[in-house]
Amino acid sequence: MLPTPDSAPDSRPEPRAAVLGRFLRGSLGSGVAVGARTAGALVLGKLLAVYGGPGGLTLLSHFQNLMALFTTLPNDGVHVGLVKYLAPLRAGSGRYRAWLGAGVLLNLAALGVAALALLLVPGPLVSVFGRGPGWVGGLLVGLGLLTGHALVVSVLLAAGRLRAYVGLTVLLSLLGPVAVGLTLLAGGTVSTALLAYLLAQGATQGPALVIARRAGLLPALRGPVSQASLRALGRFLLMALSVLLFSKAVDFSLREVLIWRFGLGPTDLWQAVAKLSDNYTMVFSAVMSSVYYPRLAALSSHPKQRAQLVRAVLALLAPGLALGLGLLWLLRDLLLPLLFEQRFAQATFLLAPQLAADWLKFLTWVLLFLLTAQARVGRYVAVQAASAALLALLLALLLPRYGLLGAPLAQAARYGLLLGWCLWYFRRQVGWA
């Protein structure tokens, strides 16, 4: 029989103020971690924009996108499933060990796929970095360490250990920029600095293991791996595969197209706006993954409370995000030169459609988390595939006509259509029909 979280009868929904209060307290609790990640990302972008030369910022984003290609299956698949299934269980129980063992095995399999891809077809993946086999070997080591860190963090989040999560995130956010800065100061190339960035982040696996073991969250794994647990986590892996194919790979390919069409220097302008977007998207994603999603998963057997949570979060985020993103637009003439370099002031014409796209995207994510929490694999994959196809069509129409501006315009149109569909599709689950 498939192990599932313990269920309980649906109960009366909490007052909206209580729902919002819990969400805001959790958000504030993870605020330090979010702030550290944001600060680290801003420092990293500044270092590569100033000292990485033309194309340095684009190479940074391309490297981070490459990392995402190989960590999406564990992070957006295995670890999301582990949070869902470990959250209601006692650490050390038989079911807890079954889920954890299956998660470890699937992570090893994902890393094996990454190794094969880098060994068999390195050209399309790493040729832009101009490095040899030693660099690729270091990349694999770093990916393994970082995946291990993320696995342990998912265990901590499932147990509600937000303080430990915050500490580890601060450490990870500090080590990456320091490693890049020291490498560039020593005369290293951008590619070497990027590899140092990955290895420094991966080094946080050690402290994460110590914290989780002391908390009793990593019991010894004995016996055969549960086939039922593998199948259940495999559904999340399929959803992550759709993210990999229809999101991360699309982003990677889009940047390749822009580099080919416009060159590294001009692509830096688009990349500056995209990097700004990445920074606050990271903030949003961290809050939603550490506060909203675990709560949504815990309410799987309480549809009324789950609907109330989604409505309350949407009501809070829609105006709040509009105000925040609007402020960024008002500061557009100061923002990009301050965060990167003076030459990036030329990129302000790209900012308005990017901000609009992100507002639509964030509200869409709030609703799509419902498919993840319910493990609706087929529908999730279908949405990702349709979204990617729509983006490809919009880019084909808009890039030739609008140049670099066509990229954020296509994203805004894509998420506008997707949000409209989500509002219609989830209307009953959220209590609007």
Salt bridges, closest charged atoms under 4 A:
ASP6 OD1 - ARG95 NH1 3.29
ASP10 OD1 - HIS302 ND1 3.68
GLU14 OE1 - ARG22 NH1 2.94
GLU14 OE1 - ARG295 NH2 3.41
GLU256 OE2 - HIS62 NE2 3.23
ASP268 OD2 - ARG343 NH2 3.36
GLU341 OE1 - ARG343 NE 2.92
ASP358 OD1 - LYS361 NZ 3.21
